[in-house]
Amino acid sequence: MTTLDVREIPPVNRHDRIHEAFHALDPGESLTIVNDHDPQPLYYEMAAEIPEFDEDGYEVEQEGPERFVANLPKEA
């Protein structure tokens, strides 16, 4: 599993960095991101644009007011 904390990345660059990290995964692996807000727009973007994104395995948990941890699995 790869973890990427995007809270310190400028918002305009976050999705590009997440996509790069996701594409570097092997099939069956997951990317965990730590974000300062609910990454629901990212979920919709990935579901629409990335066939390898496992929508059914997606999970997000709010661990604090500005800490959301999302699991973005890549289909095997």
C-alpha positions as CSV (number, residue, x, y, z in Angstrom):
1,M,0.0,0.0,0.0
2,T,1.2,3.5,-0.9
3,T,0.3,6.5,1.2
4,L,0.2,10.1,-0.1
5,D,-0.5,13.0,2.3
6,V,-1.8,15.7,0.0
7,R,-2.5,18.3,2.7
8,E,0.8,20.1,2.0
9,I,0.4,20.0,-1.8
10,P,-1.2,23.1,-3.3
11,P,-4.8,22.2,-4.2
12,V,-4.2,22.9,-7.9
13,N,-1.6,20.2,-8.0
14,R,-3.3,17.5,-5.8
15,H,-5.3,15.6,-8.4
16,D,-2.3,15.3,-10.8
17,R,-0.1,13.9,-8.0
18,I,-2.8,11.5,-6.9
19,H,-3.3,10.3,-10.5
20,E,0.5,9.8,-10.9
21,A,0.8,7.8,-7.7
22,F,-2.3,5.7,-8.6
23,H,-1.0,4.9,-12.1
24,A,2.3,3.7,-10.6
25,L,0.5,1.1,-8.6
26,D,0.5,-2.6,-9.6
27,P,-2.9,-4.2,-10.2
28,G,-4.5,-5.1,-6.9
29,E,-2.6,-2.5,-4.9
30,S,-4.2,0.5,-3.2
31,L,-3.3,4.2,-2.8
32,T,-4.2,5.7,0.5
33,I,-4.5,9.5,0.6
34,V,-4.7,11.9,3.5
35,N,-6.7,15.0,2.7
36,D,-8.0,18.1,4.5
37,H,-11.5,17.6,3.1
38,D,-13.8,14.9,1.9
39,P,-12.3,13.6,-1.4
40,Q,-15.7,12.8,-2.9
41,P,-15.1,14.9,-6.1
42,L,-11.9,12.9,-6.6
43,Y,-13.9,9.7,-6.3
44,Y,-16.3,10.8,-9.1
45,E,-13.4,12.0,-11.3
46,M,-11.6,8.6,-10.9
47,A,-14.7,6.6,-11.4
48,A,-15.4,8.5,-14.7
49,E,-11.9,8.6,-16.1
50,I,-9.9,5.6,-14.8
51,P,-11.1,2.2,-15.8
52,E,-8.6,0.5,-13.3
53,F,-10.2,2.3,-10.3
54,D,-12.1,-0.2,-8.1
55,E,-15.1,1.9,-7.2
56,D,-16.6,-0.9,-5.0
57,G,-13.4,-1.0,-2.9
58,Y,-13.2,2.7,-2.3
59,E,-13.4,3.7,1.4
60,V,-13.0,7.1,3.2
61,E,-12.9,7.8,6.9
62,Q,-13.0,11.1,8.6
63,E,-10.4,11.1,11.4
64,G,-10.7,14.7,12.4
65,P,-12.1,18.0,11.2
66,E,-9.4,18.4,8.6
67,R,-8.2,14.8,8.2
68,F,-9.8,12.4,5.7
69,V,-8.2,9.2,4.8
70,A,-9.3,7.5,1.6
71,N,-8.4,4.2,0.1
72,L,-8.2,4.1,-3.7
73,P,-7.9,0.5,-4.9
74,K,-6.7,-0.5,-8.3
75,E,-8.4,-3.5,-9.8
76,A,-6.5,-6.7,-9.9
